[in-house]
Amino acid sequence: MRARLVRSSPLGFRRAVWLPVLLAVGAAAGCGSAHSSSGGELAPNGTLDDGAATTAPAADTPSAVPTAQLYQTVLQRYRAYQDAYKKAYETNDPTGLAAVAMDPLLTEVTNDVEATKAKGVIWRFTNTFNPRVYARSKDSTKVYVIDCVRTLAAYRYSAKTGARTGNPPGGAYVYRATVQYDSGTWKVAANVRDRQC
């Protein structure tokens, strides 16, 4: 076995000192580029980037998430929808629903809030929830939630005077909701009332 000889740089001392600096600056400038493939070069995490990563499923797709974590996320988003739903009726402003609901439910609730506002009415209510996941689609992009929603109190107020104008009786009903994965987040797409519970 022979030892390899180390030779001085053919560029000379001054050029050899600046060459690593220029290469480092060029490499740093390329880090933010729009190219997703590095042409088979080693990626910073030590893996080979040969473009095949684009065909593998992303780690944040619903089918790649463990079931317990997926269900927990879906139930959190369902509760966030219920909070936004309550706030929309209390303020007669449905704009917060777009973050947690999607069509067809988003349009249905938005239209109802607008109709309530046009009547000069504000609704305030207190519900209790007990949601559970009962099914999901094969690709895990739709998760179905069943809930017994109990209305503890509901009051209708005049938006003009603030006076209470009525209170319908409470009750408990089964609701079936479809929570759907949409552009990187979970949103409620349908929420249908069923029998009493």
Buried (B, 14 or more C-beta within 10 A) or exposed (E): EEEEEEEEEEEEEEEEEEEEEEEEEEEEEEEEEEEEEBEEEEEEEEEEBEEEEEEEEEEEEBBEBEEEEBBEBBBEBBBBBBEBBBBBBEBBEBEBBEEBBBEEBBEEBBEBBEEBBEEEBBBBBEBEBEBEBEEBBEEBBBBBBBBBBBBEEBBBBEEEEEEEEEEEEEEBBBBBBBBBBEEEEBBBBBBEEEEEB
